[in-house]
Amino acid sequence: MTDSHPPQLRRSLGFWALVFYGVGDILGAGIYALVGKVAGVAESASWAAFAIAFVVAGLTALTYAELGGRFPRSAGESFFAQQAFGRPGLALVVGWVVLCSGILSLATVSVAFGGYMSGLIPELPPSVTVVGILLLLAAINFRGMRESSTTNIIATMVELTGLLIVIVAGAIFISDTPDTSISLTIAASSEVSWTAIARGAALGFFAFIGFEDMVNVAEEVKDPERNMPRAILIALVVTGFVYLLVVVVATTVLSPATLADSEAPLLSVVQRATDAVPDRLFTLIALFAVANTGLLNFIMGSRLIYGMSRQGLLPSALGTVHPKRQTPHLAILAVLLVALALALSGTLTYLAGTTSLLLLLVFFTVNLSLLTIKRRDSKPMRTFCAPRVIPIAGALTCLGLMPFVPRASLLTAGIILGLGWGLVRLRARRPAA
């Protein structure tokens, strides 16, 4: 007798594996690649820009913690919007925007990977590196969540080690160098305009994204109602603390202008701070960090496509699970093809800025979703419950950062939203089965 049920995703992620998933997704490409870009905008006040970005992300993370425990489903944001407003069209647009942000983030990561790899092997064309890393990540993703989780845990430890090297080596350099101190850096930040700090925060916000990806693997998490909220909050607090230390040290060891001009800014900090860490070793660490972020973005994008397909928002074929590997193989292929096209045609700042703007729009909607759900359903929940002021503050802070993203990103986000509503119209015209 054969089993008539289609293959399902495997629940293989425990609490600590989920924490590592979140930390690994948040750490990585954002801080390794963008600390220089933020320094070029916010100068010595980069620490303040990152602090603002952390507060904005933290408020929405509390919203995600509650919703992720209430509704442990793939296609998290899309499902949240549908539960709150009961409008499949809006759920499709939200899911579409999250999907685009995830694939844009994956493309951003692959471009950053190419930048660090150029420092390691100058004769290797960046385009070849981009194609190679995306194919490798697709293969790991297809192999299975357990293998992906193991790879993530190893890479997370490596990338965290790299950031600790920056912090420790930088702190020793600062203490041994006359006329250089963190207090002088903080004092100099008072001369930076609030507009510049806000622009830096809008760009630095990219470094904090990743916690939202955690809800999209909820169907592969053990006891998600209990584990999801705790893992989201722990992951963001750990990474936020590390980021602030790294940014303060980096902008004290090197001038903001020097950081902004560097293609591998944290490598430049280590080169200035110490001779004890070989350049190639730190470059390899950075490559691990960037690749790990890419892997987790890849997982999120493919699981989101899978979840939206299961909701009937995308073609049913994209919800197919490979019978042997138990992974959504057609969704993985779709993400690979689109990410390749974006990575080979975009720049780091443009891709990161567009990703940040799209996620700010999504976070605004998710905060409104929780407000609506709380107003309608006030029953005690087994999972974490955020105070009602949290989603209100989260929505307002997301709106406040949106005007400060790069202007080219505003246009691209508008096009993506237009395409999303186009999908809604096509779906509405499709004859009922």
C-alpha positions in Angstrom: 0.0 0.0 0.0 1.5 3.3 -1.0 1.3 6.6 0.9 -1.0 9.0 -0.9 0.2 12.0 1.0 2.6 14.3 -0.9 6.1 14.8 0.6 6.3 17.3 3.4 9.1 19.5 4.8 11.0 17.9 7.7 11.0 19.4 11.2 14.7 19.3 11.8 15.6 22.6 13.5 15.7 22.7 17.3 15.9 25.9 19.4 19.7 26.4 19.2 19.8 25.5 15.5 17.1 28.2 14.9 19.1 30.7 17.0 22.2 30.0 14.9 20.0 30.3 11.7 19.0 33.8 12.8 22.4 35.0 14.0 24.0 33.6 10.8 21.4 35.3 8.6 21.7 38.7 10.4 25.5 38.6 10.7 27.6 38.5 7.6 27.2 40.5 4.4 25.6 43.5 5.9 28.3 44.4 8.4 31.3 43.0 6.4 30.3 44.9 3.2 28.3 47.9 4.2 30.1 49.4 7.2 32.2 51.3 4.7 29.2 52.5 2.7 27.5 53.7 5.9 30.7 55.5 7.0 30.7 57.3 3.7 27.3 58.8 4.5 27.1 59.1 8.3 30.9 59.5 8.9 31.9 59.4 12.6 28.3 59.1 13.6 28.0 55.7 11.9 27.5 54.1 15.4 24.4 56.3 15.8 23.1 55.3 12.3 23.5 51.6 13.3 21.9 52.2 16.7 18.8 53.8 15.0 18.7 50.9 12.5 18.9 48.5 15.5 15.9 50.1 17.2 13.8 50.1 14.1 14.6 46.4 13.5 14.2 45.6 17.2 10.6 46.9 17.4 9.5 44.9 14.3 11.4 41.9 15.6 9.1 41.9 18.7 6.1 41.9 16.3 7.6 39.0 14.4 8.3 37.1 17.6 4.6 37.1 18.4 3.3 36.5 14.9 5.9 33.7 14.3 4.6 31.9 17.4 0.9 32.5 16.6 1.2 31.3 13.0 4.2 29.0 12.4 3.8 28.7 8.7 6.0 29.1 5.6 5.3 32.3 3.7 5.1 34.0 7.1 4.5 37.7 6.1 2.0 36.7 3.4 0.2 34.5 5.8 0.2 37.2 8.5 -1.4 39.7 6.1 -4.0 37.2 5.0 -4.9 36.3 8.6 -5.2 40.0 9.5 -7.1 41.4 6.6 -8.6 38.4 4.8 -7.5 39.7 1.4 -5.7 37.3 -0.8 -4.6 40.0 -3.2 -2.8 41.9 -0.4 -1.3 38.7 0.8 0.0 38.0 -2.7 1.6 41.5 -2.9 3.2 41.2 0.6 4.6 37.8 -0.3 5.8 39.1 -3.6 7.6 42.0 -2.0 9.2 39.7 0.6 10.3 37.4 -2.1 11.8 40.2 -4.2 13.6 41.5 -1.1 15.1 38.1 -0.4 16.3 37.6 -3.9 17.7 41.1 -4.0 19.5 40.4 -0.7 20.9 37.2 -2.2 22.1 39.1 -5.2 23.6 41.8 -2.9 25.5 39.1 -1.0 26.9 37.5 -4.1 28.2 40.8 -5.3 29.8 41.4 -1.9 31.3 37.9 -2.1 32.8 38.8 -5.5 34.4 41.9 -4.0 36.2 40.0 -1.2 37.2 37.2 -3.6 38.8 39.8 -5.9 41.1 40.6 -3.0 42.0 37.0 -2.6 42.3 36.0 -6.3 42.6 39.3 -8.3 42.7 37.5 -11.7 39.3 35.8 -11.1 36.5 37.9 -12.8 33.8 38.9 -10.3 31.1 37.6 -12.6 32.6 34.1 -12.5 32.7 34.3 -8.7 29.0 35.4 -8.6 27.9 32.5 -10.7 30.0 30.0 -8.8 28.8 31.0 -5.3 25.1 31.1 -6.4 25.4 27.6 -7.9 27.1 26.3 -4.7 24.4 27.8 -2.5 21.7 26.3 -4.6 23.3 22.8 -4.3 23.5 23.1 -0.5 19.9 24.3 -0.3 18.7 21.4 -2.5 20.6 18.9 -0.4 18.4 19.5 2.6 17.7 21.7 5.7 19.7 19.5 8.0 22.8 19.9 5.8 22.1 23.6 5.3 21.7 24.0 9.1 25.1 22.3 9.7 26.8 24.5 7.1 25.2 27.6 8.7 26.3 26.7 12.2 29.9 26.3 11.1 29.9 29.5 9.0 28.2 31.5 11.8 31.0 30.5 14.2 33.6 31.5 11.5 32.0 34.9 10.8 31.5 35.7 14.5 35.2 34.9 15.0 36.0 37.5 12.3 34.0 40.2 14.0 35.6 39.4 17.3 39.0 39.8 15.6 38.0 43.2 14.4 36.8 44.2 17.9 39.8 42.9 19.9 42.5 43.9 17.4 40.9 47.3 17.0 40.6 47.8 20.8 44.3 47.0 21.3 45.3 49.3 18.5 43.2 52.2 20.0 44.6 51.7 23.5 48.2 51.7 22.2 47.8 54.7 19.8 48.1 58.2 21.2 45.4 60.7 20.2 43.0 57.9 19.2 40.1 57.0 21.4 36.5 56.0 21.1 35.4 59.0 23.1 36.9 61.3 20.4 35.0 59.4 17.7 31.7 59.8 19.6 32.4 63.5 20.2 33.1 64.0 16.5 29.7 62.5 15.7 28.0 65.6 17.1 29.1 67.5 14.0 27.2 65.2 11.7 23.8 66.2 10.5 20.7 64.2 11.4 19.9 63.9 7.8 23.2 62.1 7.2 22.7 59.9 10.2 19.2 59.0 8.9 20.5 58.2 5.5 23.2 56.0 7.1 20.5 54.3 9.2 18.4 53.5 6.1 21.4 51.9 4.4 22.7 50.2 7.6 19.3 48.7 8.2 20.3 46.1 5.6 22.8 44.8 8.1 20.0 43.9 10.6 17.7 42.1 8.2 17.5 38.3 8.6 15.4 37.8 11.6 12.3 38.0 9.4 13.6 35.0 7.4 13.2 32.9 10.4 9.4 32.7 10.2 9.7 31.3 6.7 11.3 28.1 7.9 8.7 27.6 10.7 7.4 24.4 9.2 10.9 22.9 9.6 11.2 24.0 13.3 10.5 21.8 16.3 7.9 23.3 18.7 7.8 26.6 16.7 5.2 28.3 19.1 7.7 28.2 21.9 11.0 28.3 20.1 10.4 30.9 17.3 9.8 34.0 19.5 12.8 33.3 21.8 15.1 32.6 18.9 14.2 35.7 17.0 14.8 38.0 20.0 18.1 36.3 21.1 19.5 36.4 17.5 18.8 40.1 17.1 20.2 41.1 20.6 23.4 39.2 20.0 24.0 40.6 16.6 23.0 44.2 17.5 25.5 44.2 20.4 28.3 42.9 18.2 27.5 45.3 15.4 27.7 48.4 17.6 31.1 47.3 18.9 32.4 46.7 15.4 31.2 50.0 14.0 32.6 52.1 16.9 36.0 50.3 16.6 36.1 50.5 12.8 35.4 54.3 12.6 38.0 54.9 15.3 40.8 52.8 13.8 40.2 54.2 10.3 38.8 57.5 9.1 35.3 57.3 7.7 36.6 58.4 4.3 39.1 55.5 4.2 36.4 53.0 5.2 34.1 54.4 2.5 36.8 53.9 -0.2 37.6 50.3 0.7 36.0 47.3 -1.1 36.7 45.2 1.9 36.3 47.7 4.9 36.8 45.3 7.8 39.9 43.8 6.2 41.3 47.3 6.0 40.6 47.8 9.7 42.4 44.6 10.6 45.3 45.5 8.3 45.7 48.9 10.1 45.2 47.4 13.6 47.5 44.4 13.6 50.1 42.3 11.7 49.2 39.2 13.6 46.3 38.3 11.3 47.2 37.3 7.7 45.2 39.1 5.1 44.3 35.9 3.4 43.0 34.4 6.6 40.7 37.3 7.3 39.5 37.4 3.7 38.5 33.7 4.0 36.6 34.5 7.1 34.8 37.3 5.4 33.9 35.0 2.5 32.4 32.5 4.9 30.3 35.3 6.4 29.0 36.6 3.2 28.3 33.1 1.8 26.4 32.1 4.9 24.1 35.1 4.6 23.5 34.1 1.0 22.7 30.6 1.9 20.1 31.6 4.4 18.6 34.2 2.0 18.4 31.4 -0.6 16.6 29.1 1.9 14.1 31.9 2.8 13.3 32.7 -0.8 12.7 29.1 -1.8 10.6 28.4 1.3 8.6 31.6 0.7 7.8 30.5 -2.9 6.9 27.1 -1.6 4.6 28.5 1.0 2.9 31.0 -1.4 2.3 28.1 -3.8 0.7 26.0 -1.1 -1.6 29.0 -0.3 -2.6 29.1 -4.0 -0.9 32.5 -4.6 1.7 31.1 -7.0 1.6 28.2 -9.5 1.2 24.8 -7.7 4.3 23.4 -9.4 6.5 25.7 -7.3 5.1 24.0 -4.1 6.5 20.6 -5.2 8.8 18.9 -2.7 11.5 16.5 -4.0 10.6 13.0 -2.9 14.1 12.1 -1.8 15.7 15.3 -0.5 12.4 16.7 0.9 13.3 20.2 -0.4 11.3 22.5 -2.7 13.6 21.9 -5.7 11.6 23.9 -8.3 11.4 26.9 -6.0 15.1 26.7 -5.5 15.7 26.7 -9.2 13.4 29.8 -9.6 15.4 31.7 -7.0 18.7 30.8 -8.6 17.7 32.1 -12.0 16.4 35.4 -10.8 19.3 36.0 -8.4 21.8 35.4 -11.2 20.2 38.0 -13.4 20.1 40.6 -10.6 23.6 40.0 -9.3 25.2 40.3 -12.8 23.5 43.6 -13.4 23.5 45.6 -10.1 25.8 47.4 -7.7 26.2 46.8 -4.0 24.7 50.1 -2.7 21.8 50.0 -5.2 20.9 46.3 -4.3 21.2 46.8 -0.6 19.2 50.1 -0.6 16.4 48.5 -2.6 16.3 45.5 -0.3 16.1 47.8 2.8 13.2 49.8 1.3 11.2 46.7 0.3 11.6 45.2 3.8 10.6 48.5 5.5 7.4 48.3 3.5 6.9 44.7 4.5 7.6 45.5 8.2 5.1 48.3 8.1 2.5 45.9 6.9 3.4 43.2 9.4 3.1 45.7 12.3 -0.3 46.7 11.0 -1.2 43.0 10.7 -0.4 42.4 14.4 -2.4 45.4 15.5 -5.4 44.2 13.6 -5.1 40.6 14.9 -4.7 41.9 18.5 -7.8 44.0 18.2 -9.8 41.1 16.9 -8.4 38.3 19.1 -7.5 39.1 22.6 -7.4 35.5 24.0 -4.3 34.6 25.9 -1.7 32.8 23.7 0.8 30.1 24.5 3.4 32.1 22.6 5.1 35.5 23.3 2.7 38.5 23.3 4.1 42.0 22.6 2.5 45.1 24.1 0.2 46.9 21.7 2.5 49.9 21.6 5.2 47.8 20.0 3.6 47.3 16.5 2.5 51.0 16.6 6.0 52.2 17.2 7.4 49.6 14.7 5.1 50.9 12.0 5.9 54.5 12.6 9.7 54.0 12.7 9.6 52.0 9.4 7.7 54.9 7.8 10.3 57.3 9.2 13.3 55.6 7.5 11.7 55.1 4.1 12.4 58.6 2.7 16.2 58.2 3.4 17.0 55.3 1.1 18.8 56.0 -2.2 16.5 57.5 -4.8 17.2 54.8 -7.4 15.9 52.3 -4.9 12.6 54.2 -4.7 12.0 53.8 -8.4 12.9 50.1 -8.3 10.6 49.5 -5.3 7.8 51.2 -7.1 8.2 49.0 -10.2 8.2 45.9 -7.9 5.0 47.0 -6.2 3.5 47.6 -9.6 4.4 44.1 -10.8 2.9 42.7 -7.6 -0.4 44.4 -8.2 -0.2 43.2 -11.8 0.0 39.6 -10.5 -3.1 40.3 -8.4 -5.0 41.4 -11.5 -3.9 38.4 -13.5 -4.9 36.1 -10.7 -8.3 37.8 -10.4 -8.9 37.2 -14.1 -7.9 33.6 -14.0 -11.0 31.3 -14.3 -11.9 29.3 -11.3 -10.9 25.6 -11.3 
